[in-house]
Amino acid sequence: MKNPLVSVLMPAYNAEKYIGEAIESILSQTYKNFELIIIDDCSTDDTWKVIQEYQKKDKRISAFQNKRNLYIAENRNKLLKYANGRYVAWQDADDISLPDRIEKQVAFLEKNPQVGVVGGYLLFYQDGKIVSTRKYDTTDKLLRKKIFRYSPVAQPAAMIRKECFDKVGDYNPKYPPAEDIDMSFRIGNHYKFANLSEPVIKYRQYDNSATFKRLKKIELSTIEVRLINAGNPHYHFGIFDMMYNLMQYISIYIIPPKLKIKLFNAIRNT
């Protein structure tokens, strides 16, 4: 499309089982003025074949295939270079956007120019069923207050002003796979955070997901980013935040990943 208002960006790796549903959830959005840009990061399954089939059906889809595996941060940066929209919506290749997600997030950003990124609630989706809901605070004040404990906006549900990246730069590949929280801190230096007070994504959960496999690395990188920003004047790193991160660091070495995720979800989700 020549002048899409929204660029939906989808990195994909070995997602043949779910990527069709992910693409369909974007093509069936109530909002229509978008482009969908997909990068296959050297998948070893039929992900690229599925992507090509959809590209033939809908002119709003642009698809690219990497010659070597770039991993998530560099793929995000590459996708951003292709994006033409005023707003960028991230869509993971195994998640499902609710039908009016884009329409509602665009309307919110149009009405709130001081907000740089808006998300929403997550519906945890497993074996074809909704198993829980993760809610997020909606105001910048509360989200900023809790940023040292969890991400203010869920990356799978995020819509971000393209101008944010012009101001703060690319995702930093130094912090894989916690490049999203690093980006949140940087965006928050200039813009406000917000979330819609309703679900926008079905977040797929399964035992062999990347989160389970790389939890230790995710947590260590996340804690590093938080500590780097402990003295950031745009946020307040309190004693409770310090104790929380210390306990999380200790837990990395004593609690198995699957058990930790189940415990965290039981506490964090409704």
WOGI-V453481 format. One line per field, one symbol per residue. ss: DSSP state (a for helix, b for strand, c for the rest). psi: psi as a letter, one per 40 degrees, with the letter a starting at -180 (. if undefined). A space follows every 50 residues. Layout:
ss = ???
psi = ???
//
This chain:
ss = cccccbbbbbbbccccccaaaaaaaaaccccccbbbbbbbccccccaaaa aaaaaaacccbbbbbcccccaaaaaaaaaaaaccccbbbbcccccbbccc aaaaaaaaaaacccbbbbbbbbbbbbccbbbbbbcccccaaaaaaccccc ccccaaacbbbaaaaaaaccccaaacccaaaaaaaaaacccbbbbbbbbb bbbbcccccaaaacaaaaaaaaaaaaaaccccccccccaaaaaaaaaaaa aaccccaaaaaaaaaaaacc
psi = idghdhhhhhihhffddedddddddddeidhegiihhhhhgfieafdddd dddddddheehhiihidiheiddddddddddeheidihhhhieeihhide ddddddddddegeehdhhbaihhhhhfeihdihhiiieiddddddededi hdhhdeehhihddddddeaiihedfiffdddddddddeediiiiiifiie ihhhhidfiddddfddddddddddddddedeheeihhadddddddddddd ddeehiddddddddddddi.
//
